[in-house]
Amino acid sequence: MSEFKRRFKNNKVLLYFKTKIRRLKAKYKKQVKGKHNVIINKGVFMNSRYDIVGNNIRVEIMPGAVLSDIRIFMRGDNHKLIIGERCSMKGGDFYFEDDHCTVEIGQNTTIESAHFAVTEPGKSIIVGQDCMFSSGIELRTGDSHSILDFTTKKRINYAKDIHVKNHVWIGANAIVLKGVTLGNNSIVGTGSLVTSDVPDNCIAAGIPAKVVKENIDWMKKRIYE
C-alpha cells in the first residue's frame, strides 16, 4: 500500500472516531443538564441512560460493575450515586428528587431488577456488600405525597433513610419502605412488605413482614447433605 493510501485510510479511521466521539458527547449533554456535574464510569453501562437535571451531582460506577437496562433519573442538586466494585444490576432505575440525596451500593452486590426511590432533602439508601436482590424489588425513602394530621394540619409522614447491611438476600417483588434497617445476613421473603427493622441473621416474610425464623445464615451456592 502506498504512503498516500495509508494516510488516507488512517485519516478515514480518525475521522470516524472523531465523529463518534462528537455524537456521544452531544448525546451525553442532552441526558445530563446542569452545572458542575461529575459522571465517572469505570464499569460497563449497557442499554442504559442518564436523565439528569441538576447541579453538583456525582455518579460513580466503580471498576468491574456491570449495569444493563438501567435509568438514572435525578432532579435537584447535590445528589450522589455510588455503585461499588463488581456489582451487577440487570434492570430498574435510580430515582432522585429534592436535594442532597444519596444511594450507595456496596461491592459484590447483585441485583436482578430494582427501583430505588430516594426523596426529600438529605435522605439516603445505603446497601452493603455481597447482597443479593432478586427481581421486582422496591426501596422507597418516602411516600411522595404529604399526609396531614386532621386537627393540626401538620405533616406526619416525612421521609426516612433505608439501610441494608452486608450479605442480605431480598426475594422477588419485595418492598422495603422508609426507615427500615435490614440486618447482616438477613433474608426477606418473596412478596414481602417490610415496614420495620429486621435483626441480624433472621428471615422476615409477609405483609407486613415479621420475623419467621432466627439464627440463620445463607449462601449463594446450593449444598446437599
N, C-alpha and C positions, 0 to 999 in steps of 0.2 A: 504494500500500500504506500502510495506517495505521501510525502510530508504534508502536501496540501490537503489530500483526502483525510489524513489522520487528524489534522487540525480541525477540519470541517466537522468530522464525526464527533470529536471531543466537544466542539462548540455546541452541537445539537444536544448532546447529553447534558452539558452545563445549562443550556437554555431550558431544557425540560425540568431539571431540578429547581432552577430559579423560579420558573412558573409555578411549579408545585408548591414551593415554599410560600410564594406570594398568596396563592389561593388559600393555603392553610392559615396563614396569618389573617387574611380577610375574614375567613370563617370564624376564627377564634375571636376576633374583635366583635363580631355580631353576637357571639354567645356570652361574652364577658364584657359588661359595660360598667364603667366607674373609674375611680382613681386609686392608684397605689394598691392594686390587687396583685397577688402573687400566686401563680399556679406552678407547682413543682411536681412533675410526673416522672418518677424513676421506675415505674412499673409498666403494666400493659393496660391500655384503656381502649376496649374494643366495642364497636357499635353503641357507643355511649356519648353523652353530650352534657355540656355545661349550659345552664340557663341562669346566669348571674347578673344581677343589677344591684350594685352597691359599692362601697369604698372600704379600703383597708381589709380586704378579705384574703384569707390564706387557705389554700388547698395543697396538701402534701400527700402524694401517693408514694410510699416507700418501695425500695428495691424488692423484687420478687412478688409484689402484689399484682393480682390479675382481676380487673373489673370488666364485666361484659353486660351489655343491655342495661346500663345504669343512667339515671338522670340525676345531676346535681343541681338542685333548684335553690337559689338564695335571693332573698330580698332583704335589704337592710345593710348595716355597716358592721365591720369588725367581727365577722363570723370566722370560725376556724373549723376545718375538716382535716383530720389526720387518719390515714389508712396505713396500718403497720406493715412491717415486712412479712412477705409470704402469705398475706391474706388473699382470700378469693371471694368474689361475690358475683353471682350469675344473673341477677335481675333485681329490679326495685329502684328505690330512689332515696336521696337525702334531701329533706325539705326544711329550709330555714326561713324564719320570719323574725321581725323585730331586729334587735341589735345584740351584739356580744354573745352570740350563741355558739356552742361547741359540740362537735361529735368527734370522738376518738375511738378507733377500733384497734385493739391490741394485736400484736404479731401472731401469725399462725392461726388466726380465726377464719373459719369457713362459713359462708352464708349462701344458701341456695337462692333465696329471694327475700327481700325485706323492705319495709317502709319505715324510715327513721324521720320522725317529725319533731323538730325542736323549735319551740316558740316561746315568746316572752323574754324580755331582756335578761341576759346573764345566765340562761339555763343551759343544761348540758345533758348529753347521753354519753356515758363512758362505758365501753365494752373492754373487758380484759383480754388476756392472752389465751390462745388454744381453746376458744369457744367454738361451738358447732350449732349453727342455726339451720333449721330445715326451711321449707318454702312457705310463703304467705305470712311471714312474721310481721307484726307491727309493734313499734315502740313510740309512744307519744308523751311528751312532757306536759302537754296542756290540752284543754278541751276546745280550743279555737274560738270559743264564744264565752260571754260572761253569764254567770248565774248569780242572781242577786238575792240577798235576804229581803223578804217581802216587807218587813217592818222598817228596817234601817236603810234599805236600798243600796247597801254596800255589797261589793262583790265578795263571793265566798269560795271561788274556785280558781285561785291563782295557780300557775304552773309550778312544777317541782322537778328536780333532777331525777334521772334514772341512772342507776349504777349496776352493771352486770359484771361481776367479778370474774376470776380466772376459771377456765375449764368448766363452762356452763353449757348445757345442752338444752336447746329450746325446740320443742316439737312443732310440727306443721300447724299453721293457722293460729298460733297462739298470739295473744295481745298482751303487751306489758304497758301498764298505764303509769301516770306521773307519780313520783315519789317512791318508786319501788327500788329495792336493792335485792338482787339475786346473788346468794352466797356462793362461795367457792365450791366447785364440784357438784353443784345442784342440777336438777333436771326439772323442766317444765313440760307437762304433758300436752299432747296434741289437742288443739282446740281450746286451750285454757284461757281464761281471762284473769290476769294477775293484777290485783289491786293492793296487795300488801306484801311485805318483805318475805323472802324465802330464805331460811337459815342455810348455813353451810351443810353439805352432804345430805340434802333432803330432796325428795321428789314432791312436787306440788302439782295438783291437777284439779280441773273442774271450773265451774262458773258460779261464784268467784273461786279462784284457785285456793285450795287448802293443802296443807302438808299431809300426804298419804303414806309416806314411808320415810324413816330416818336412818342415819348411819349407813349411807350408801356412797359409792363412788362409781365411775363409769369409764369406759374406754372405747375408742372407735373400732378397734379390732374385735371381731367375733371370736370368742373362745368356746371350746367344748370340753365337757368333763371327760 
